[in-house]
Amino acid sequence: MEKLVLDWRKHQSTRAGVKVAIEKILDIDLPEIYDTNLFNEKSEMFFQHVYDSYYGAGKSVFGGIA
């Protein structure tokens, strides 16, 4: 995801860009049975996972696992 630039978590505009990108992807890929509340819940969970796990510029919590 090209939105995960260096220090993306430090700036509101880059965090918002990541959140919007996640919502666009989920809007396309989630089944239509997901109502607005469930969609928002899943979007927020996905964003929180990305926020906690990906630091930007190719760095993540998963980088050291081999």
PDBQT receptor file of N, H, CA, C and O in Angstrom, charges set to zero:
ATOM      1  N   MET A   1       0.863  -1.177   0.000  1.00  0.00    +0.000 N 
ATOM      2  CA  MET A   1       0.000   0.000   0.000  1.00  0.00    +0.000 C 
ATOM      3  C   MET A   1       0.899   1.227   0.000  1.00  0.00    +0.000 C 
ATOM      4  O   MET A   1       1.638   1.449   0.959  1.00  0.00    +0.000 OA
ATOM      5  N   GLU A   2       0.848   2.014  -1.046  1.00  0.00    +0.000 N 
ATOM      6  H   GLU A   2       0.248   1.833  -1.825  1.00  0.00    +0.000 HD
ATOM      7  CA  GLU A   2       1.720   3.177  -1.175  1.00  0.00    +0.000 C 
ATOM      8  C   GLU A   2       1.407   4.280  -0.173  1.00  0.00    +0.000 C 
ATOM      9  O   GLU A   2       2.156   5.253  -0.087  1.00  0.00    +0.000 OA
ATOM     10  N   LYS A   3       0.347   4.160   0.569  1.00  0.00    +0.000 N 
ATOM     11  H   LYS A   3      -0.262   3.370   0.499  1.00  0.00    +0.000 HD
ATOM     12  CA  LYS A   3      -0.018   5.154   1.587  1.00  0.00    +0.000 C 
ATOM     13  C   LYS A   3       0.854   5.046   2.827  1.00  0.00    +0.000 C 
ATOM     14  O   LYS A   3       0.911   5.988   3.618  1.00  0.00    +0.000 OA
ATOM     15  N   LEU A   4       1.532   3.927   3.014  1.00  0.00    +0.000 N 
ATOM     16  H   LEU A   4       1.486   3.162   2.372  1.00  0.00    +0.000 HD
ATOM     17  CA  LEU A   4       2.338   3.718   4.207  1.00  0.00    +0.000 C 
ATOM     18  C   LEU A   4       3.741   4.281   4.009  1.00  0.00    +0.000 C 
ATOM     19  O   LEU A   4       4.720   3.537   3.957  1.00  0.00    +0.000 OA
ATOM     20  N   VAL A   5       3.822   5.585   3.901  1.00  0.00    +0.000 N 
ATOM     21  H   VAL A   5       3.027   6.190   3.943  1.00  0.00    +0.000 HD
ATOM     22  CA  VAL A   5       5.090   6.280   3.718  1.00  0.00    +0.000 C 
ATOM     23  C   VAL A   5       5.788   6.436   5.064  1.00  0.00    +0.000 C 
ATOM     24  O   VAL A   5       5.201   6.163   6.111  1.00  0.00    +0.000 OA
ATOM     25  N   LEU A   6       7.026   6.870   5.030  1.00  0.00    +0.000 N 
ATOM     26  H   LEU A   6       7.503   7.092   4.179  1.00  0.00    +0.000 HD
ATOM     27  CA  LEU A   6       7.796   7.099   6.241  1.00  0.00    +0.000 C 
ATOM     28  C   LEU A   6       7.034   8.031   7.175  1.00  0.00    +0.000 C 
ATOM     29  O   LEU A   6       6.556   9.085   6.754  1.00  0.00    +0.000 OA
ATOM     30  N   ASP A   7       6.923   7.648   8.434  1.00  0.00    +0.000 N 
ATOM     31  H   ASP A   7       7.311   6.792   8.776  1.00  0.00    +0.000 HD
ATOM     32  CA  ASP A   7       6.247   8.441   9.469  1.00  0.00    +0.000 C 
ATOM     33  C   ASP A   7       4.774   8.714   9.174  1.00  0.00    +0.000 C 
ATOM     34  O   ASP A   7       4.246   9.745   9.590  1.00  0.00    +0.000 OA
ATOM     35  N   TRP A   8       4.112   7.822   8.473  1.00  0.00    +0.000 N 
ATOM     36  H   TRP A   8       4.540   6.984   8.134  1.00  0.00    +0.000 HD
ATOM     37  CA  TRP A   8       2.698   8.033   8.112  1.00  0.00    +0.000 C 
ATOM     38  C   TRP A   8       1.812   8.167   9.347  1.00  0.00    +0.000 C 
ATOM     39  O   TRP A   8       0.769   8.819   9.293  1.00  0.00    +0.000 OA
ATOM     40  N   ARG A   9       2.214   7.561  10.447  1.00  0.00    +0.000 N 
ATOM     41  H   ARG A   9       3.061   7.032  10.491  1.00  0.00    +0.000 HD
ATOM     42  CA  ARG A   9       1.381   7.594  11.648  1.00  0.00    +0.000 C 
ATOM     43  C   ARG A   9       1.467   8.932  12.381  1.00  0.00    +0.000 C 
ATOM     44  O   ARG A   9       0.619   9.216  13.227  1.00  0.00    +0.000 OA
ATOM     45  N   LYS A  10       2.466   9.758  12.080  1.00  0.00    +0.000 N 
ATOM     46  H   LYS A  10       3.155   9.528  11.393  1.00  0.00    +0.000 HD
ATOM     47  CA  LYS A  10       2.666  11.024  12.781  1.00  0.00    +0.000 C 
ATOM     48  C   LYS A  10       1.781  12.161  12.277  1.00  0.00    +0.000 C 
ATOM     49  O   LYS A  10       1.610  13.166  12.967  1.00  0.00    +0.000 OA
ATOM     50  N   HIS A  11       1.225  12.009  11.091  1.00  0.00    +0.000 N 
ATOM     51  H   HIS A  11       1.364  11.193  10.531  1.00  0.00    +0.000 HD
ATOM     52  CA  HIS A  11       0.488  13.110  10.471  1.00  0.00    +0.000 C 
ATOM     53  C   HIS A  11      -0.966  12.720  10.214  1.00  0.00    +0.000 C 
ATOM     54  O   HIS A  11      -1.245  11.663   9.649  1.00  0.00    +0.000 OA
ATOM     55  N   GLN A  12      -1.874  13.575  10.630  1.00  0.00    +0.000 N 
ATOM     56  H   GLN A  12      -1.647  14.434  11.090  1.00  0.00    +0.000 HD
ATOM     57  CA  GLN A  12      -3.303  13.294  10.501  1.00  0.00    +0.000 C 
ATOM     58  C   GLN A  12      -3.689  13.051   9.053  1.00  0.00    +0.000 C 
ATOM     59  O   GLN A  12      -4.500  12.169   8.773  1.00  0.00    +0.000 OA
ATOM     60  N   SER A  13      -3.127  13.813   8.132  1.00  0.00    +0.000 N 
ATOM     61  H   SER A  13      -2.468  14.530   8.360  1.00  0.00    +0.000 HD
ATOM     62  CA  SER A  13      -3.517  13.664   6.720  1.00  0.00    +0.000 C 
ATOM     63  C   SER A  13      -3.086  12.314   6.155  1.00  0.00    +0.000 C 
ATOM     64  O   SER A  13      -3.821  11.716   5.370  1.00  0.00    +0.000 OA
ATOM     65  N   THR A  14      -1.912  11.826   6.538  1.00  0.00    +0.000 N 
ATOM     66  H   THR A  14      -1.315  12.312   7.176  1.00  0.00    +0.000 HD
ATOM     67  CA  THR A  14      -1.496  10.519   6.025  1.00  0.00    +0.000 C 
ATOM     68  C   THR A  14      -2.259   9.389   6.708  1.00  0.00    +0.000 C 
ATOM     69  O   THR A  14      -2.569   8.382   6.070  1.00  0.00    +0.000 OA
ATOM     70  N   ARG A  15      -2.569   9.543   8.002  1.00  0.00    +0.000 N 
ATOM     71  H   ARG A  15      -2.318  10.360   8.519  1.00  0.00    +0.000 HD
ATOM     72  CA  ARG A  15      -3.417   8.538   8.677  1.00  0.00    +0.000 C 
ATOM     73  C   ARG A  15      -4.783   8.479   8.012  1.00  0.00    +0.000 C 
ATOM     74  O   ARG A  15      -5.325   7.398   7.784  1.00  0.00    +0.000 OA
ATOM     75  N   ALA A  16      -5.336   9.647   7.700  1.00  0.00    +0.000 N 
ATOM     76  H   ALA A  16      -4.896  10.525   7.885  1.00  0.00    +0.000 HD
ATOM     77  CA  ALA A  16      -6.648   9.695   7.042  1.00  0.00    +0.000 C 
ATOM     78  C   ALA A  16      -6.581   9.042   5.658  1.00  0.00    +0.000 C 
ATOM     79  O   ALA A  16      -7.517   8.350   5.257  1.00  0.00    +0.000 OA
ATOM     80  N   GLY A  17      -5.500   9.253   4.939  1.00  0.00    +0.000 N 
ATOM     81  H   GLY A  17      -4.739   9.815   5.265  1.00  0.00    +0.000 HD
ATOM     82  CA  GLY A  17      -5.343   8.633   3.625  1.00  0.00    +0.000 C 
ATOM     83  C   GLY A  17      -5.320   7.120   3.708  1.00  0.00    +0.000 C 
ATOM     84  O   GLY A  17      -5.902   6.438   2.864  1.00  0.00    +0.000 OA
ATOM     85  N   VAL A  18      -4.651   6.593   4.720  1.00  0.00    +0.000 N 
ATOM     86  H   VAL A  18      -4.178   7.147   5.405  1.00  0.00    +0.000 HD
ATOM     87  CA  VAL A  18      -4.609   5.141   4.928  1.00  0.00    +0.000 C 
ATOM     88  C   VAL A  18      -6.013   4.628   5.263  1.00  0.00    +0.000 C 
ATOM     89  O   VAL A  18      -6.456   3.608   4.737  1.00  0.00    +0.000 OA
ATOM     90  N   LYS A  19      -6.696   5.348   6.140  1.00  0.00    +0.000 N 
ATOM     91  H   LYS A  19      -6.336   6.178   6.567  1.00  0.00    +0.000 HD
ATOM     92  CA  LYS A  19      -8.049   4.929   6.540  1.00  0.00    +0.000 C 
ATOM     93  C   LYS A  19      -9.001   4.913   5.335  1.00  0.00    +0.000 C 
ATOM     94  O   LYS A  19      -9.784   3.977   5.172  1.00  0.00    +0.000 OA
ATOM     95  N   VAL A  20      -8.931   5.939   4.505  1.00  0.00    +0.000 N 
ATOM     96  H   VAL A  20      -8.295   6.700   4.637  1.00  0.00    +0.000 HD
ATOM     97  CA  VAL A  20      -9.786   6.005   3.313  1.00  0.00    +0.000 C 
ATOM     98  C   VAL A  20      -9.449   4.871   2.351  1.00  0.00    +0.000 C 
ATOM     99  O   VAL A  20     -10.349   4.258   1.777  1.00  0.00    +0.000 OA
ATOM    100  N   ALA A  21      -8.167   4.587   2.170  1.00  0.00    +0.000 N 
ATOM    101  H   ALA A  21      -7.435   5.085   2.636  1.00  0.00    +0.000 HD
ATOM    102  CA  ALA A  21      -7.764   3.486   1.284  1.00  0.00    +0.000 C 
ATOM    103  C   ALA A  21      -8.306   2.159   1.788  1.00  0.00    +0.000 C 
ATOM    104  O   ALA A  21      -8.783   1.342   1.001  1.00  0.00    +0.000 OA
ATOM    105  N   ILE A  22      -8.237   1.939   3.097  1.00  0.00    +0.000 N 
ATOM    106  H   ILE A  22      -7.850   2.603   3.736  1.00  0.00    +0.000 HD
ATOM    107  CA  ILE A  22      -8.779   0.709   3.691  1.00  0.00    +0.000 C 
ATOM    108  C   ILE A  22     -10.281   0.628   3.450  1.00  0.00    +0.000 C 
ATOM    109  O   ILE A  22     -10.790  -0.423   3.060  1.00  0.00    +0.000 OA
ATOM    110  N   GLU A  23     -10.988   1.718   3.675  1.00  0.00    +0.000 N 
ATOM    111  H   GLU A  23     -10.575   2.572   3.991  1.00  0.00    +0.000 HD
ATOM    112  CA  GLU A  23     -12.443   1.727   3.477  1.00  0.00    +0.000 C 
ATOM    113  C   GLU A  23     -12.811   1.456   2.024  1.00  0.00    +0.000 C 
ATOM    114  O   GLU A  23     -13.790   0.760   1.756  1.00  0.00    +0.000 OA
ATOM    115  N   LYS A  24     -12.047   1.990   1.089  1.00  0.00    +0.000 N 
ATOM    116  H   LYS A  24     -11.252   2.556   1.307  1.00  0.00    +0.000 HD
ATOM    117  CA  LYS A  24     -12.321   1.732  -0.335  1.00  0.00    +0.000 C 
ATOM    118  C   LYS A  24     -12.148   0.257  -0.668  1.00  0.00    +0.000 C 
ATOM    119  O   LYS A  24     -12.961  -0.331  -1.381  1.00  0.00    +0.000 OA
ATOM    120  N   ILE A  25     -11.074  -0.334  -0.141  1.00  0.00    +0.000 N 
ATOM    121  H   ILE A  25     -10.413   0.143   0.439  1.00  0.00    +0.000 HD
ATOM    122  CA  ILE A  25     -10.823  -1.754  -0.398  1.00  0.00    +0.000 C 
ATOM    123  C   ILE A  25     -11.933  -2.614   0.199  1.00  0.00    +0.000 C 
ATOM    124  O   ILE A  25     -12.453  -3.520  -0.452  1.00  0.00    +0.000 OA
ATOM    125  N   LEU A  26     -12.286  -2.315   1.448  1.00  0.00    +0.000 N 
ATOM    126  H   LEU A  26     -11.864  -1.579   1.977  1.00  0.00    +0.000 HD
ATOM    127  CA  LEU A  26     -13.334  -3.107   2.097  1.00  0.00    +0.000 C 
ATOM    128  C   LEU A  26     -14.687  -2.907   1.439  1.00  0.00    +0.000 C 
ATOM    129  O   LEU A  26     -15.486  -3.841   1.373  1.00  0.00    +0.000 OA
ATOM    130  N   ASP A  27     -14.955  -1.715   0.954  1.00  0.00    +0.000 N 
ATOM    131  H   ASP A  27     -14.306  -0.956   1.007  1.00  0.00    +0.000 HD
ATOM    132  CA  ASP A  27     -16.226  -1.453   0.291  1.00  0.00    +0.000 C 
ATOM    133  C   ASP A  27     -16.377  -2.309  -0.968  1.00  0.00    +0.000 C 
ATOM    134  O   ASP A  27     -17.480  -2.719  -1.329  1.00  0.00    +0.000 OA
ATOM    135  N   ILE A  28     -15.273  -2.561  -1.612  1.00  0.00    +0.000 N 
ATOM    136  H   ILE A  28     -14.377  -2.227  -1.319  1.00  0.00    +0.000 HD
ATOM    137  CA  ILE A  28     -15.293  -3.395  -2.820  1.00  0.00    +0.000 C 
ATOM    138  C   ILE A  28     -15.372  -4.880  -2.456  1.00  0.00    +0.000 C 
ATOM    139  O   ILE A  28     -16.100  -5.640  -3.095  1.00  0.00    +0.000 OA
ATOM    140  N   ASP A  29     -14.625  -5.287  -1.433  1.00  0.00    +0.000 N 
ATOM    141  H   ASP A  29     -14.034  -4.670  -0.915  1.00  0.00    +0.000 HD
ATOM    142  CA  ASP A  29     -14.432  -6.709  -1.165  1.00  0.00    +0.000 C 
ATOM    143  C   ASP A  29     -15.367  -7.341  -0.136  1.00  0.00    +0.000 C 
ATOM    144  O   ASP A  29     -15.555  -8.557  -0.152  1.00  0.00    +0.000 OA
ATOM    145  N   LEU A  30     -15.954  -6.549   0.753  1.00  0.00    +0.000 N 
ATOM    146  H   LEU A  30     -15.802  -5.561   0.766  1.00  0.00    +0.000 HD
ATOM    147  CA  LEU A  30     -16.847  -7.148   1.747  1.00  0.00    +0.000 C 
ATOM    148  C   LEU A  30     -18.209  -7.455   1.138  1.00  0.00    +0.000 C 
ATOM    149  O   LEU A  30     -18.675  -6.722   0.265  1.00  0.00    +0.000 OA
ATOM    150  N   PRO A  31     -18.845  -8.519   1.582  1.00  0.00    +0.000 N 
ATOM    151  CA  PRO A  31     -20.182  -8.841   1.085  1.00  0.00    +0.000 C 
ATOM    152  C   PRO A  31     -21.176  -7.729   1.429  1.00  0.00    +0.000 C 
ATOM    153  O   PRO A  31     -20.995  -7.010   2.412  1.00  0.00    +0.000 OA
ATOM    154  N   GLU A  32     -22.200  -7.598   0.635  1.00  0.00    +0.000 N 
ATOM    155  H   GLU A  32     -22.347  -8.182  -0.163  1.00  0.00    +0.000 HD
ATOM    156  CA  GLU A  32     -23.196  -6.542   0.851  1.00  0.00    +0.000 C 
ATOM    157  C   GLU A  32     -24.002  -6.734   2.133  1.00  0.00    +0.000 C 
ATOM    158  O   GLU A  32     -24.698  -5.817   2.568  1.00  0.00    +0.000 OA
ATOM    159  N   ILE A  33     -23.916  -7.904   2.733  1.00  0.00    +0.000 N 
ATOM    160  H   ILE A  33     -23.350  -8.649   2.379  1.00  0.00    +0.000 HD
ATOM    161  CA  ILE A  33     -24.648  -8.150   3.973  1.00  0.00    +0.000 C 
ATOM    162  C   ILE A  33     -24.109  -7.286   5.121  1.00  0.00    +0.000 C 
ATOM    163  O   ILE A  33     -24.795  -7.093   6.124  1.00  0.00    +0.000 OA
ATOM    164  N   TYR A  34     -22.897  -6.772   4.977  1.00  0.00    +0.000 N 
ATOM    165  H   TYR A  34     -22.340  -6.929   4.162  1.00  0.00    +0.000 HD
ATOM    166  CA  TYR A  34     -22.323  -5.893   5.990  1.00  0.00    +0.000 C 
ATOM    167  C   TYR A  34     -23.071  -4.568   5.985  1.00  0.00    +0.000 C 
ATOM    168  O   TYR A  34     -22.996  -3.810   5.018  1.00  0.00    +0.000 OA
ATOM    169  N   ASP A  35     -23.793  -4.289   7.069  1.00  0.00    +0.000 N 
ATOM    170  H   ASP A  35     -23.854  -4.905   7.855  1.00  0.00    +0.000 HD
ATOM    171  CA  ASP A  35     -24.486  -3.005   7.156  1.00  0.00    +0.000 C 
ATOM    172  C   ASP A  35     -23.473  -1.924   7.557  1.00  0.00    +0.000 C 
ATOM    173  O   ASP A  35     -22.297  -2.218   7.770  1.00  0.00    +0.000 OA
ATOM    174  N   THR A  36     -23.928  -0.699   7.654  1.00  0.00    +0.000 N 
ATOM    175  H   THR A  36     -24.884  -0.460   7.481  1.00  0.00    +0.000 HD
ATOM    176  CA  THR A  36     -23.030   0.427   7.926  1.00  0.00    +0.000 C 
ATOM    177  C   THR A  36     -22.281   0.252   9.236  1.00  0.00    +0.000 C 
ATOM    178  O   THR A  36     -21.078   0.506   9.298  1.00  0.00    +0.000 OA
ATOM    179  N   ASN A  37     -22.972  -0.177  10.280  1.00  0.00    +0.000 N 
ATOM    180  H   ASN A  37     -23.949  -0.383  10.230  1.00  0.00    +0.000 HD
ATOM    181  CA  ASN A  37     -22.308  -0.347  11.577  1.00  0.00    +0.000 C 
ATOM    182  C   ASN A  37     -21.237  -1.423  11.537  1.00  0.00    +0.000 C 
ATOM    183  O   ASN A  37     -20.140  -1.225  12.060  1.00  0.00    +0.000 OA
ATOM    184  N   LEU A  38     -21.537  -2.551  10.927  1.00  0.00    +0.000 N 
ATOM    185  H   LEU A  38     -22.427  -2.712  10.502  1.00  0.00    +0.000 HD
ATOM    186  CA  LEU A  38     -20.566  -3.633  10.837  1.00  0.00    +0.000 C 
ATOM    187  C   LEU A  38     -19.397  -3.234   9.934  1.00  0.00    +0.000 C 
ATOM    188  O   LEU A  38     -18.242  -3.539  10.230  1.00  0.00    +0.000 OA
ATOM    189  N   PHE A  39     -19.708  -2.554   8.839  1.00  0.00    +0.000 N 
ATOM    190  H   PHE A  39     -20.647  -2.306   8.599  1.00  0.00    +0.000 HD
ATOM    191  CA  PHE A  39     -18.659  -2.061   7.947  1.00  0.00    +0.000 C 
ATOM    192  C   PHE A  39     -17.713  -1.135   8.708  1.00  0.00    +0.000 C 
ATOM    193  O   PHE A  39     -16.494  -1.276   8.611  1.00  0.00    +0.000 OA
ATOM    194  N   ASN A  40     -18.273  -0.187   9.466  1.00  0.00    +0.000 N 
ATOM    195  H   ASN A  40     -19.263  -0.073   9.545  1.00  0.00    +0.000 HD
ATOM    196  CA  ASN A  40     -17.449   0.747  10.233  1.00  0.00    +0.000 C 
ATOM    197  C   ASN A  40     -16.606   0.025  11.278  1.00  0.00    +0.000 C 
ATOM    198  O   ASN A  40     -15.441   0.360  11.490  1.00  0.00    +0.000 OA
ATOM    199  N   GLU A  41     -17.204  -0.966  11.926  1.00  0.00    +0.000 N 
ATOM    200  H   GLU A  41     -18.151  -1.238  11.755  1.00  0.00    +0.000 HD
ATOM    201  CA  GLU A  41     -16.474  -1.743  12.926  1.00  0.00    +0.000 C 
ATOM    202  C   GLU A  41     -15.293  -2.470  12.293  1.00  0.00    +0.000 C 
ATOM    203  O   GLU A  41     -14.180  -2.422  12.817  1.00  0.00    +0.000 OA
ATOM    204  N   LYS A  42     -15.531  -3.136  11.177  1.00  0.00    +0.000 N 
ATOM    205  H   LYS A  42     -16.435  -3.175  10.752  1.00  0.00    +0.000 HD
ATOM    206  CA  LYS A  42     -14.465  -3.884  10.501  1.00  0.00    +0.000 C 
ATOM    207  C   LYS A  42     -13.402  -2.948   9.945  1.00  0.00    +0.000 C 
ATOM    208  O   LYS A  42     -12.210  -3.252  10.001  1.00  0.00    +0.000 OA
ATOM    209  N   SER A  43     -13.830  -1.812   9.410  1.00  0.00    +0.000 N 
ATOM    210  H   SER A  43     -14.797  -1.565   9.365  1.00  0.00    +0.000 HD
ATOM    211  CA  SER A  43     -12.874  -0.830   8.889  1.00  0.00    +0.000 C 
ATOM    212  C   SER A  43     -11.959  -0.331   9.998  1.00  0.00    +0.000 C 
ATOM    213  O   SER A  43     -10.748  -0.218   9.806  1.00  0.00    +0.000 OA
ATOM    214  N   GLU A  44     -12.536  -0.033  11.155  1.00  0.00    +0.000 N 
ATOM    215  H   GLU A  44     -13.519  -0.125  11.311  1.00  0.00    +0.000 HD
ATOM    216  CA  GLU A  44     -11.744   0.470  12.280  1.00  0.00    +0.000 C 
ATOM    217  C   GLU A  44     -10.789  -0.604  12.799  1.00  0.00    +0.000 C 
ATOM    218  O   GLU A  44      -9.648  -0.301  13.146  1.00  0.00    +0.000 OA
ATOM    219  N   MET A  45     -11.246  -1.848  12.853  1.00  0.00    +0.000 N 
ATOM    220  H   MET A  45     -12.173  -2.094  12.570  1.00  0.00    +0.000 HD
ATOM    221  CA  MET A  45     -10.378  -2.945  13.296  1.00  0.00    +0.000 C 
ATOM    222  C   MET A  45      -9.209  -3.132  12.330  1.00  0.00    +0.000 C 
ATOM    223  O   MET A  45      -8.072  -3.331  12.757  1.00  0.00    +0.000 OA
ATOM    224  N   PHE A  46      -9.489  -3.068  11.044  1.00  0.00    +0.000 N 
ATOM    225  H   PHE A  46     -10.413  -2.906  10.697  1.00  0.00    +0.000 HD
ATOM    226  CA  PHE A  46      -8.458  -3.214  10.017  1.00  0.00    +0.000 C 
ATOM    227  C   PHE A  46      -7.457  -2.065  10.137  1.00  0.00    +0.000 C 
ATOM    228  O   PHE A  46      -6.247  -2.291  10.128  1.00  0.00    +0.000 OA
ATOM    229  N   PHE A  47      -7.961  -0.831  10.249  1.00  0.00    +0.000 N 
ATOM    230  H   PHE A  47      -8.944  -0.648  10.257  1.00  0.00    +0.000 HD
ATOM    231  CA  PHE A  47      -7.075   0.320  10.385  1.00  0.00    +0.000 C 
ATOM    232  C   PHE A  47      -6.205   0.184  11.634  1.00  0.00    +0.000 C 
ATOM    233  O   PHE A  47      -5.005   0.455  11.578  1.00  0.00    +0.000 OA
ATOM    234  N   GLN A  48      -6.786  -0.229  12.750  1.00  0.00    +0.000 N 
ATOM    235  H   GLN A  48      -7.760  -0.449  12.795  1.00  0.00    +0.000 HD
ATOM    236  CA  GLN A  48      -6.016  -0.362  13.986  1.00  0.00    +0.000 C 
ATOM    237  C   GLN A  48      -4.921  -1.399  13.837  1.00  0.00    +0.000 C 
ATOM    238  O   GLN A  48      -3.814  -1.214  14.342  1.00  0.00    +0.000 OA
ATOM    239  N   HIS A  49      -5.224  -2.494  13.143  1.00  0.00    +0.000 N 
ATOM    240  H   HIS A  49      -6.123  -2.645  12.733  1.00  0.00    +0.000 HD
ATOM    241  CA  HIS A  49      -4.202  -3.515  12.886  1.00  0.00    +0.000 C 
ATOM    242  C   HIS A  49      -3.058  -2.926  12.059  1.00  0.00    +0.000 C 
ATOM    243  O   HIS A  49      -1.887  -3.123  12.382  1.00  0.00    +0.000 OA
ATOM    244  N   VAL A  50      -3.400  -2.213  11.006  1.00  0.00    +0.000 N 
ATOM    245  H   VAL A  50      -4.352  -2.053  10.744  1.00  0.00    +0.000 HD
ATOM    246  CA  VAL A  50      -2.374  -1.604  10.156  1.00  0.00    +0.000 C 
ATOM    247  C   VAL A  50      -1.573  -0.581  10.963  1.00  0.00    +0.000 C 
ATOM    248  O   VAL A  50      -0.346  -0.548  10.875  1.00  0.00    +0.000 OA
ATOM    249  N   TYR A  51      -2.250   0.240  11.735  1.00  0.00    +0.000 N 
ATOM    250  H   TYR A  51      -3.247   0.213  11.806  1.00  0.00    +0.000 HD
ATOM    251  CA  TYR A  51      -1.577   1.260  12.543  1.00  0.00    +0.000 C 
ATOM    252  C   TYR A  51      -0.599   0.623  13.528  1.00  0.00    +0.000 C 
ATOM    253  O   TYR A  51       0.523   1.102  13.694  1.00  0.00    +0.000 OA
ATOM    254  N   ASP A  52      -1.027  -0.448  14.174  1.00  0.00    +0.000 N 
ATOM    255  H   ASP A  52      -1.938  -0.837  14.039  1.00  0.00    +0.000 HD
ATOM    256  CA  ASP A  52      -0.186  -1.107  15.170  1.00  0.00    +0.000 C 
ATOM    257  C   ASP A  52       0.948  -1.917  14.550  1.00  0.00    +0.000 C 
ATOM    258  O   ASP A  52       1.966  -2.145  15.203  1.00  0.00    +0.000 OA
ATOM    259  N   SER A  53       0.792  -2.348  13.320  1.00  0.00    +0.000 N 
ATOM    260  H   SER A  53      -0.035  -2.163  12.790  1.00  0.00    +0.000 HD
ATOM    261  CA  SER A  53       1.721  -3.312  12.732  1.00  0.00    +0.000 C 
ATOM    262  C   SER A  53       2.667  -2.762  11.684  1.00  0.00    +0.000 C 
ATOM    263  O   SER A  53       3.745  -3.322  11.486  1.00  0.00    +0.000 OA
ATOM    264  N   TYR A  54       2.301  -1.681  11.004  1.00  0.00    +0.000 N 
ATOM    265  H   TYR A  54       1.425  -1.226  11.165  1.00  0.00    +0.000 HD
ATOM    266  CA  TYR A  54       3.095  -1.188   9.883  1.00  0.00    +0.000 C 
ATOM    267  C   TYR A  54       3.555   0.238  10.150  1.00  0.00    +0.000 C 
ATOM    268  O   TYR A  54       2.749   1.155  10.306  1.00  0.00    +0.000 OA
ATOM    269  N   TYR A  55       4.876   0.399  10.198  1.00  0.00    +0.000 N 
ATOM    270  H   TYR A  55       5.531  -0.345  10.071  1.00  0.00    +0.000 HD
ATOM    271  CA  TYR A  55       5.452   1.694  10.539  1.00  0.00    +0.000 C 
ATOM    272  C   TYR A  55       5.673   2.583   9.321  1.00  0.00    +0.000 C 
ATOM    273  O   TYR A  55       5.867   3.790   9.466  1.00  0.00    +0.000 OA
ATOM    274  N   GLY A  56       5.646   2.017   8.153  1.00  0.00    +0.000 N 
ATOM    275  H   GLY A  56       5.489   1.037   8.035  1.00  0.00    +0.000 HD
ATOM    276  CA  GLY A  56       5.883   2.770   6.932  1.00  0.00    +0.000 C 
ATOM    277  C   GLY A  56       7.254   2.479   6.360  1.00  0.00    +0.000 C 
ATOM    278  O   GLY A  56       8.116   1.920   7.036  1.00  0.00    +0.000 OA
ATOM    279  N   ALA A  57       7.445   2.856   5.132  1.00  0.00    +0.000 N 
ATOM    280  H   ALA A  57       6.744   3.311   4.583  1.00  0.00    +0.000 HD
ATOM    281  CA  ALA A  57       8.717   2.655   4.422  1.00  0.00    +0.000 C 
ATOM    282  C   ALA A  57       9.185   1.203   4.485  1.00  0.00    +0.000 C 
ATOM    283  O   ALA A  57      10.378   0.928   4.617  1.00  0.00    +0.000 OA
ATOM    284  N   GLY A  58       8.226   0.277   4.389  1.00  0.00    +0.000 N 
ATOM    285  H   GLY A  58       7.258   0.501   4.283  1.00  0.00    +0.000 HD
ATOM    286  CA  GLY A  58       8.547  -1.145   4.348  1.00  0.00    +0.000 C 
ATOM    287  C   GLY A  58       8.844  -1.776   5.695  1.00  0.00    +0.000 C 
ATOM    288  O   GLY A  58       9.254  -2.936   5.746  1.00  0.00    +0.000 OA
ATOM    289  N   LYS A  59       8.651  -1.053   6.782  1.00  0.00    +0.000 N 
ATOM    290  H   LYS A  59       8.318  -0.111   6.740  1.00  0.00    +0.000 HD
ATOM    291  CA  LYS A  59       8.936  -1.586   8.112  1.00  0.00    +0.000 C 
ATOM    292  C   LYS A  59       7.646  -2.016   8.794  1.00  0.00    +0.000 C 
ATOM    293  O   LYS A  59       6.627  -1.328   8.723  1.00  0.00    +0.000 OA
ATOM    294  N   SER A  60       7.709  -3.181   9.463  1.00  0.00    +0.000 N 
ATOM    295  H   SER A  60       8.536  -3.740   9.520  1.00  0.00    +0.000 HD
ATOM    296  CA  SER A  60       6.532  -3.683  10.166  1.00  0.00    +0.000 C 
ATOM    297  C   SER A  60       6.968  -4.581  11.316  1.00  0.00    +0.000 C 
ATOM    298  O   SER A  60       8.139  -4.940  11.434  1.00  0.00    +0.000 OA
ATOM    299  N   VAL A  61       6.015  -4.933  12.151  1.00  0.00    +0.000 N 
ATOM    300  H   VAL A  61       5.063  -4.641  12.056  1.00  0.00    +0.000 HD
ATOM    301  CA  VAL A  61       6.294  -5.865  13.241  1.00  0.00    +0.000 C 
ATOM    302  C   VAL A  61       6.633  -7.239  12.706  1.00  0.00    +0.000 C 
ATOM    303  O   VAL A  61       7.191  -8.063  13.431  1.00  0.00    +0.000 OA
ATOM    304  N   PHE A  62       6.310  -7.499  11.461  1.00  0.00    +0.000 N 
ATOM    305  H   PHE A  62       5.857  -6.830  10.872  1.00  0.00    +0.000 HD
ATOM    306  CA  PHE A  62       6.525  -8.809  10.867  1.00  0.00    +0.000 C 
ATOM    307  C   PHE A  62       7.895  -8.927  10.210  1.00  0.00    +0.000 C 
ATOM    308  O   PHE A  62       8.286 -10.019   9.798  1.00  0.00    +0.000 OA
ATOM    309  N   GLY A  63       8.621  -7.834  10.108  1.00  0.00    +0.000 N 
ATOM    310  H   GLY A  63       8.303  -6.947  10.443  1.00  0.00    +0.000 HD
ATOM    311  CA  GLY A  63       9.911  -7.824   9.412  1.00  0.00    +0.000 C 
ATOM    312  C   GLY A  63      10.962  -8.714  10.030  1.00  0.00    +0.000 C 
ATOM    313  O   GLY A  63      11.799  -9.256   9.309  1.00  0.00    +0.000 OA
ATOM    314  N   GLY A  64      10.950  -8.887  11.353  1.00  0.00    +0.000 N 
ATOM    315  H   GLY A  64      10.270  -8.447  11.939  1.00  0.00    +0.000 HD
ATOM    316  CA  GLY A  64      11.976  -9.672  12.023  1.00  0.00    +0.000 C 
ATOM    317  C   GLY A  64      11.658 -11.147  12.153  1.00  0.00    +0.000 C 
ATOM    318  O   GLY A  64      12.490 -11.915  12.637  1.00  0.00    +0.000 OA
ATOM    319  N   ILE A  65      10.481 -11.558  11.737  1.00  0.00    +0.000 N 
ATOM    320  H   ILE A  65       9.804 -10.935  11.344  1.00  0.00    +0.000 HD
ATOM    321  CA  ILE A  65      10.074 -12.959  11.861  1.00  0.00    +0.000 C 
ATOM    322  C   ILE A  65      10.552 -13.742  10.652  1.00  0.00    +0.000 C 
ATOM    323  O   ILE A  65      10.249 -13.384   9.514  1.00  0.00    +0.000 OA
ATOM    324  N   ALA A  66      11.298 -14.807  10.894  1.00  0.00    +0.000 N 
ATOM    325  H   ALA A  66      11.545 -15.098  11.818  1.00  0.00    +0.000 HD
ATOM    326  CA  ALA A  66      11.768 -15.618   9.767  1.00  0.00    +0.000 C 
ATOM    327  C   ALA A  66      11.716 -17.083  10.117  1.00  0.00    +0.000 C 
ATOM    328  O   ALA A  66      12.072 -17.927   9.296  1.00  0.00    +0.000 OA
TER     329      ALA A  66
